[in-house]
Amino acid sequence: MAWVRNSWDTASYSGIDGDQGRYILSVNEGYNDNTDDFCINFVVFEEYGTTAQIKTSTGEVIILTADAGPETTRWYNPKNNWHHLALTWNSSSGRIAIYIDGQLSAETTIAPWSLNSQGDMWIGNTSIDGYKNFQGKIDLTKIYEFDFTAQQLRDIYDKENADNEITMK
């Protein structure tokens, strides 16, 4: 989870650069060469919205999209406002969820699997060539070894939003 504030201009659709996206988090190994290594990407695409891309150790690719509606209705419009984004994954149950500002925005369940190795972790970018940096600020990034309930994430959002209302500019 992280607090993010974008600075791209959505009026011309040029800020996200089509299908190249703006990466919030990327943990990857072998995504480009189609090996059976895993990857988890949390990225904003112009066409698809806020998206989780998961490639399991068996090569299966899962894409979960949180806000595929018109760009004018997405969390990042208007620009320069702080938002809390969270991606959760429970390897035992296979549940994947995206939360935006403490609200569940999308979820799915896949076959349970666990990471078979450690990949490179990138915050605000990815190692995959041709993709774009997140344009804006990313703050208070946290990675946990456990899954949160929807209520726990709302509570975190509410507390951090109240604590940071004055300090995050």
Secondary structure, DSSP 8 states (H G I E B T S, - for coil): -EEEEE----TTSTTTTGGG-EEEEEEESSTTTT-S--EEEEEEETTTEEEEEEE-TTS-EEEEES--S-GGGSTTSSSS--EEEEEEE-TTT-EEEEEETTEEEEEEE------SS--EEEES--SSTT-B---EEEES----SS---HHHHHHHHHHHHHHHTTT--
